[in-house]
Amino acid sequence: MLKQIPEFEDEDEEREFWATHDSTEYLDWSQAEPTVLPKLKPSTKTISLRLSESMLNELRLLANKRDIPYQSLIKVFLRERIDSELYKQPIP
């Protein structure tokens, strides 16, 4: 018998609940169906980052060689490093 999912006052309360409870006690995942959310975009936050001019110029040079914006290259580099640190994957 599945438990009743409680009503939540806000997303923070719901997030806290699911962080400490097993969803299999509330949902029958064997009945779940795959879905595609084509318009779902990851949320982003603008930050300010101070870089030396020489580092920025080097990033622009590397980005130009790949024909991508330097901000995109920074994100690629960060993603690779984060994955390497968190999941112990070697950096290519």
N, CA, C and O atoms as a DFTB+ gen file, in Angstrom:
368 C
 N C O
     1  1       0.840      -1.181       0.000
     2  2       0.000       0.000       0.000
     3  2       0.889       1.249       0.000
     4  3       1.796       1.386       0.822
     5  1       0.610       2.143      -0.929
     6  2       1.409       3.359      -1.045
     7  2       0.937       4.421      -0.055
     8  3      -0.250       4.523       0.255
     9  1       1.883       5.197       0.425
    10  2       1.568       6.298       1.329
    11  2       1.032       7.486       0.528
    12  3       1.340       7.641      -0.653
    13  1       0.235       8.311       1.181
    14  2      -0.311       9.526       0.568
    15  2       0.766      10.612       0.538
    16  3       1.426      10.861       1.547
    17  1       0.943      11.252      -0.607
    18  2       1.902      12.353      -0.710
    19  2       1.291      13.568      -0.003
    20  3       0.162      13.955      -0.305
    21  1       2.027      14.169       0.932
    22  2       1.462      15.318       1.654
    23  2       1.341      16.555       0.773
    24  3       1.970      16.649      -0.281
    25  1       0.527      17.494       1.218
    26  2       0.425      18.797       0.553
    27  2       1.581      19.661       1.055
    28  3       1.904      19.643       2.243
    29  1       2.194      20.408       0.160
    30  2       3.331      21.237       0.521
    31  2       2.964      22.708       0.373
    32  3       2.219      23.090      -0.530
    33  1       3.495      23.517       1.266
    34  2       3.210      24.955       1.227
    35  2       4.020      25.661       0.144
    36  3       3.567      26.648      -0.437
    37  1       5.228      25.143      -0.126
    38  2       6.067      25.754      -1.155
    39  2       7.081      24.727      -1.652
    40  3       7.158      23.613      -1.134
    41  1       7.856      25.115      -2.659
    42  2       8.835      24.201      -3.251
    43  2       9.938      23.826      -2.276
    44  3      10.441      22.703      -2.306
    45  1      10.317      24.762      -1.410
    46  2      11.373      24.456      -0.434
    47  2      10.933      23.332       0.496
    48  3      11.713      22.431       0.802
    49  1       9.678      23.389       0.945
    50  2       9.162      22.344       1.832
    51  2       9.117      20.997       1.104
    52  3       9.464      19.961       1.672
    53  1       8.689      21.028      -0.150
    54  2       8.633      19.789      -0.931
    55  2      10.032      19.232      -1.175
    56  3      10.256      18.027      -1.062
    57  1      10.977      20.122      -1.512
    58  2      12.353      19.706      -1.753
    59  2      12.942      19.047      -0.501
    60  3      13.607      18.015      -0.588
    61  1      12.692      19.647       0.647
    62  2      13.191      19.089       1.908
    63  2      12.569      17.722       2.187
    64  3      13.248      16.809       2.656
    65  1      11.274      17.588       1.896
    66  2      10.586      16.317       2.109
    67  2      11.206      15.211       1.264
    68  3      11.545      14.148       1.783
    69  1      11.356      15.458      -0.040
    70  2      11.866      14.417      -0.937
    71  2      13.343      14.120      -0.693
    72  3      13.823      13.044      -1.048
    73  1      14.063      15.055      -0.095
    74  2      15.468      14.804       0.233
    75  2      15.599      13.808       1.377
    76  3      16.652      13.196       1.554
    77  1      14.530      13.645       2.154
    78  2      14.601      12.766       3.329
    79  2      13.635      11.584       3.272
    80  3      13.540      10.817       4.231
    81  1      12.918      11.429       2.156
    82  2      11.956      10.334       2.036
    83  2      12.188       9.557       0.748
    84  3      12.632      10.122      -0.252
    85  1      11.891       8.279       0.771
    86  2      12.043       7.408      -0.390
    87  2      10.769       7.482      -1.239
    88  3       9.681       7.163      -0.761
    89  1      10.910       7.902      -2.491
    90  2       9.742       8.082      -3.356
    91  2       9.024       6.768      -3.657
    92  3       7.842       6.778      -3.999
    93  1       9.722       5.638      -3.536
    94  2       9.067       4.355      -3.828
    95  2       7.990       4.010      -2.797
    96  3       7.160       3.134      -3.039
    97  1       8.002       4.685      -1.665
    98  2       6.950       4.484      -0.669
    99  2       5.683       5.260      -1.031
   100  3       4.622       5.035      -0.448
   101  1       5.802       6.180      -2.003
   102  2       4.697       7.059      -2.362
   103  2       4.232       6.885      -3.806
   104  3       3.096       7.221      -4.141
   105  1       5.109       6.360      -4.657
   106  2       4.801       6.223      -6.081
   107  2       5.130       4.819      -6.569
   108  3       6.111       4.220      -6.131
   109  1       4.310       4.296      -7.476
   110  2       4.580       3.005      -8.104
   111  2       5.336       3.272      -9.407
   112  3       4.736       3.507     -10.455
   113  1       6.667       3.229      -9.313
   114  2       7.489       3.573     -10.465
   115  2       7.379       2.565     -11.602
   116  3       7.794       2.869     -12.720
   117  1       6.834       1.378     -11.354
   118  2       6.666       0.406     -12.431
   119  2       5.595       0.878     -13.414
   120  3       5.544       0.394     -14.545
   121  1       4.746       1.806     -13.003
   122  2       3.699       2.350     -13.868
   123  2       4.154       3.628     -14.600
   124  3       3.406       4.190     -15.400
   125  1       5.374       4.073     -14.320
   126  2       5.872       5.313     -14.924
   127  2       6.125       5.129     -16.414
   128  3       6.502       4.048     -16.867
   129  1       5.913       6.192     -17.159
   130  2       6.166       6.185     -18.601
   131  2       7.186       7.265     -18.938
   132  3       7.165       8.345     -18.347
   133  1       8.077       6.982     -19.881
   134  2       9.048       8.014     -20.279
   135  2       8.333       9.212     -20.890
   136  3       7.286       9.071     -21.523
   137  1       8.904      10.372     -20.695
   138  2       8.342      11.577     -21.290
   139  2       9.465      12.463     -21.797
   140  3      10.596      12.380     -21.318
   141  1       9.155      13.300     -22.753
   142  2      10.118      14.237     -23.306
   143  2       9.601      15.643     -23.031
   144  3       8.438      15.952     -23.290
   145  1      10.467      16.476     -22.513
   146  2      10.118      17.864     -22.223
   147  2      10.982      18.756     -23.109
   148  3      12.007      19.267     -22.656
   149  1      10.583      18.951     -24.369
   150  2      11.448      19.630     -25.326
   151  2      11.702      21.108     -25.022
   152  3      12.722      21.650     -25.448
   153  1      10.809      21.761     -24.306
   154  2      10.986      23.188     -24.044
   155  2      11.611      23.466     -22.682
   156  3      11.768      24.624     -22.295
   157  1      11.970      22.410     -21.955
   158  2      12.576      22.577     -20.645
   159  2      14.016      23.036     -20.813
   160  3      14.813      22.390     -21.494
   161  1      14.334      24.148     -20.189
   162  2      15.690      24.693     -20.273
   163  2      16.263      24.768     -18.871
   164  3      15.566      25.142     -17.927
   165  1      17.528      24.414     -18.734
   166  2      18.133      24.523     -17.404
   167  2      18.185      25.990     -16.980
   168  3      18.451      26.875     -17.793
   169  1      17.931      26.227     -15.718
   170  2      18.007      27.599     -15.238
   171  2      19.476      28.005     -15.147
   172  3      20.350      27.186     -14.863
   173  1      19.716      29.253     -15.390
   174  2      21.077      29.764     -15.331
   175  2      21.098      30.992     -14.429
   176  3      20.072      31.626     -14.182
   177  1      22.260      31.298     -13.962
   178  2      22.444      32.474     -13.118
   179  2      23.662      33.227     -13.627
   180  3      24.714      32.636     -13.874
   181  1      23.513      34.506     -13.778
   182  2      24.613      35.344     -14.223
   183  2      25.546      35.599     -13.052
   184  3      25.114      35.927     -11.947
   185  1      26.837      35.440     -13.320
   186  2      27.841      35.711     -12.288
   187  2      28.882      36.663     -12.847
   188  3      28.989      36.848     -14.060
   189  1      29.634      37.256     -11.961
   190  2      30.755      38.101     -12.355
   191  2      32.024      37.341     -12.004
   192  3      32.158      36.818     -10.898
   193  1      32.944      37.283     -12.938
   194  2      34.172      36.535     -12.741
   195  2      35.347      37.390     -13.185
   196  3      35.397      37.835     -14.332
   197  1      36.279      37.616     -12.296
   198  2      37.453      38.421     -12.632
   199  2      38.572      37.503     -13.119
   200  3      38.983      36.570     -12.429
   201  1      39.052      37.795     -14.329
   202  2      40.154      37.040     -14.923
   203  2      41.235      38.018     -15.331
   204  3      40.953      39.170     -15.658
   205  1      42.463      37.558     -15.310
   206  2      43.533      38.416     -15.821
   207  2      43.322      38.600     -17.323
   208  3      42.725      37.757     -17.992
   209  1      43.821      39.714     -17.829
   210  2      43.661      39.974     -19.266
   211  2      44.344      38.899     -20.094
   212  3      43.840      38.500     -21.144
   213  1      45.493      38.433     -19.618
   214  2      46.213      37.415     -20.390
   215  2      45.418      36.107     -20.446
   216  3      45.368      35.455     -21.489
   217  1      44.791      35.720     -19.318
   218  2      43.983      34.505     -19.314
   219  2      42.776      34.660     -20.234
   220  3      42.430      33.744     -20.981
   221  1      42.147      35.814     -20.174
   222  2      40.992      36.063     -21.032
   223  2      41.395      36.030     -22.504
   224  3      40.675      35.480     -23.338
   225  1      42.534      36.613     -22.814
   226  2      43.014      36.585     -24.202
   227  2      43.312      35.158     -24.658
   228  3      43.029      34.792     -25.799
   229  1      43.881      34.359     -23.764
   230  2      44.158      32.956     -24.103
   231  2      42.856      32.183     -24.319
   232  3      42.755      31.369     -25.237
   233  1      41.871      32.442     -23.475
   234  2      40.567      31.796     -23.651
   235  2      39.941      32.190     -24.983
   236  3      39.384      31.349     -25.689
   237  1      40.036      33.463     -25.317
   238  2      39.482      33.933     -26.603
   239  2      40.198      33.270     -27.779
   240  3      39.567      32.907     -28.772
   241  1      41.501      33.115     -27.665
   242  2      42.274      32.464     -28.720
   243  2      41.831      31.012     -28.885
   244  3      41.587      30.553     -30.001
   245  1      41.730      30.295     -27.771
   246  2      41.288      28.895     -27.835
   247  2      39.858      28.781     -28.373
   248  3      39.556      27.896     -29.173
   249  1      39.000      29.671     -27.932
   250  2      37.608      29.646     -28.389
   251  2      37.534      29.937     -29.885
   252  3      36.751      29.323     -30.609
   253  1      38.355      30.875     -30.335
   254  2      38.379      31.217     -31.758
   255  2      38.800      30.011     -32.593
   256  3      38.264      29.792     -33.679
   257  1      39.753      29.231     -32.094
   258  2      40.203      28.027     -32.808
   259  2      39.076      26.999     -32.916
   260  3      39.004      26.244     -33.885
   261  1      38.199      26.979     -31.912
   262  2      37.073      26.038     -31.925
   263  2      35.819      26.647     -32.555
   264  3      34.805      25.970     -32.724
   265  1      35.903      27.929     -32.899
   266  2      34.787      28.658     -33.496
   267  2      33.554      28.668     -32.580
   268  3      32.429      28.431     -33.021
   269  1      33.800      28.945     -31.308
   270  2      32.712      29.082     -30.337
   271  2      32.965      30.332     -29.491
   272  3      34.104      30.790     -29.407
   273  1      31.936      30.886     -28.869
   274  2      32.152      32.034     -27.975
   275  2      33.005      31.629     -26.770
   276  3      32.920      30.500     -26.287
   277  1      33.822      32.560     -26.297
   278  2      34.717      32.210     -25.189
   279  2      33.951      31.867     -23.914
   280  3      34.427      31.068     -23.107
   281  1      32.755      32.466     -23.719
   282  2      31.953      32.110     -22.541
   283  2      31.525      30.640     -22.602
   284  3      31.493      29.953     -21.581
   285  1      31.200      30.169     -23.795
   286  2      30.828      28.761     -23.968
   287  2      32.015      27.854     -23.681
   288  3      31.858      26.788     -23.087
   289  1      33.192      28.274     -24.100
   290  2      34.389      27.480     -23.837
   291  2      34.660      27.397     -22.333
   292  3      35.038      26.341     -21.826
   293  1      34.470      28.499     -21.633
   294  2      34.645      28.485     -20.172
   295  2      33.697      27.466     -19.553
   296  3      34.093      26.710     -18.666
   297  1      32.453      27.440     -20.011
   298  2      31.486      26.472     -19.473
   299  2      31.900      25.037     -19.777
   300  3      31.746      24.153     -18.934
   301  1      32.424      24.804     -20.972
   302  2      32.901      23.460     -21.332
   303  2      34.045      23.056     -20.399
   304  3      34.059      21.947     -19.864
   305  1      35.005      23.969     -20.211
   306  2      36.138      23.670     -19.335
   307  2      35.674      23.398     -17.904
   308  3      36.152      22.462     -17.262
   309  1      34.754      24.205     -17.412
   310  2      34.241      24.002     -16.056
   311  2      33.521      22.663     -15.932
   312  3      33.711      21.943     -14.952
   313  1      32.687      22.325     -16.931
   314  2      31.959      21.056     -16.889
   315  2      32.923      19.879     -16.848
   316  3      32.743      18.944     -16.068
   317  1      33.961      19.934     -17.703
   318  2      34.947      18.856     -17.730
   319  2      35.642      18.714     -16.372
   320  3      35.842      17.601     -15.885
   321  1      36.003      19.829     -15.777
   322  2      36.712      19.776     -14.493
   323  2      35.795      19.303     -13.369
   324  3      36.205      18.517     -12.515
   325  1      34.561      19.781     -13.373
   326  2      33.598      19.343     -12.353
   327  2      33.372      17.843     -12.457
   328  3      33.386      17.142     -11.445
   329  1      33.164      17.346     -13.672
   330  2      32.977      15.906     -13.865
   331  2      34.204      15.130     -13.400
   332  3      34.088      14.080     -12.769
   333  1      35.367      15.655     -13.718
   334  2      36.604      14.989     -13.312
   335  2      36.713      14.920     -11.791
   336  3      37.058      13.875     -11.239
   337  1      36.428      16.004     -11.126
   338  2      36.551      16.056      -9.665
   339  2      35.476      15.216      -8.978
   340  3      35.768      14.496      -8.023
   341  1      34.244      15.306      -9.454
   342  2      33.135      14.592      -8.804
   343  2      33.104      13.114      -9.147
   344  3      32.810      12.281      -8.290
   345  1      33.405      12.786     -10.390
   346  2      33.228      11.415     -10.849
   347  2      34.540      10.741     -11.204
   348  3      34.549       9.639     -11.753
   349  1      35.641      11.395     -10.894
   350  2      36.986      10.864     -11.118
   351  2      37.203      10.416     -12.563
   352  3      37.828       9.390     -12.834
   353  1      36.665      11.223     -13.477
   354  2      36.888      10.960     -14.897
   355  2      38.102      11.774     -15.326
   356  3      38.247      12.936     -14.945
   357  1      38.962      11.166     -16.112
   358  2      40.143      11.933     -16.560
   359  2      39.719      13.081     -17.478
   360  3      38.766      12.961     -18.247
   361  1      40.441      14.181     -17.379
   362  2      40.177      15.320     -18.258
   363  2      40.769      15.004     -19.621
   364  3      41.942      14.646     -19.724
   365  1      39.955      15.136     -20.679
   366  2      40.460      14.789     -22.025
   367  2      41.571      15.698     -22.486
   368  3      42.090      15.528     -23.590
